[in-house]
Amino acid sequence: MTGNNPSTIPLPIVILISGYGSNLQAIIDTTRDGELPVEIRGVISNRPDAYGLLRAKKAGIPTKIINHKIYSDRREFDRALQEAIDSYHPSLVILAGFMRILGPDLINHYQDRMMNIHPSLLPAYPGLHTHQRVLDAGEKRHGASVHFVTNELDSGPVIIQGSIAVSPGDNVENLNTRVQKLEHHIYPLAIKWFAERRLEIKENKIMLDNKPLTTPVEYNE
């Protein structure tokens, strides 16, 4: 009788989206290519018109819509969202362009097993409109960060960052394109580490290969 090695069993994940779903597609593609040992059990959107839902359906992935507009308050929406997520029994929840601020009860429910990607080199420029803010500030470098989700917006422990040089001719549109290209590399990589049991949080510290990750892993273009 043979047993399964936990590190070889695909990690069940759920992906939350609100829009176009380019990071969702990167995760789907990396999984299909055999490079990412996960099972995408479901994709959930708070917007019925999110293009990412079509990406999921094309890939044969179950989808749910939890439309935030039909709920009277955030707590009610969070409860419905949590119920939808838990119906898939994921080991990791992935926020991939999910544009709703989550409440503490839901975040605490998925503590240390919820990731987000943000288009800046955190802790710089949390929140929205990061590309324009980087240009306005005259920054020399820009990028994206994958982090565990905590109750403080865009402030959880950072796992990996990808960075690019900001050129004088850059604008919001081409920065967005270049940063998204980085995102499509670093997000699947962070998920892969978690799926392979190489990445975890112990005593509020990120551990990678059983060593404390004192600074984020750097991925440079």
URFENFEN-V584205 format. One record per helix or strand. SS is the DSSP state (H for helix, E for strand). FROM is the first residue (numbers start at 0). TO is the last residue. If there is no record, write none. Layout:
ss=SS from=FROM to=TO
ss=SS from=FROM to=TO
This chain:
ss=H from=5 to=7
ss=E from=10 to=16
ss=H from=21 to=31
ss=E from=37 to=44
ss=H from=50 to=57
ss=E from=62 to=64
ss=H from=67 to=69
ss=H from=73 to=85
ss=E from=91 to=94
ss=H from=103 to=108
ss=E from=113 to=117
ss=H from=129 to=136
ss=E from=140 to=147
ss=E from=157 to=164
ss=H from=171 to=194
ss=E from=198 to=201
ss=E from=204 to=207
ss=E from=210 to=211
ss=E from=216 to=219
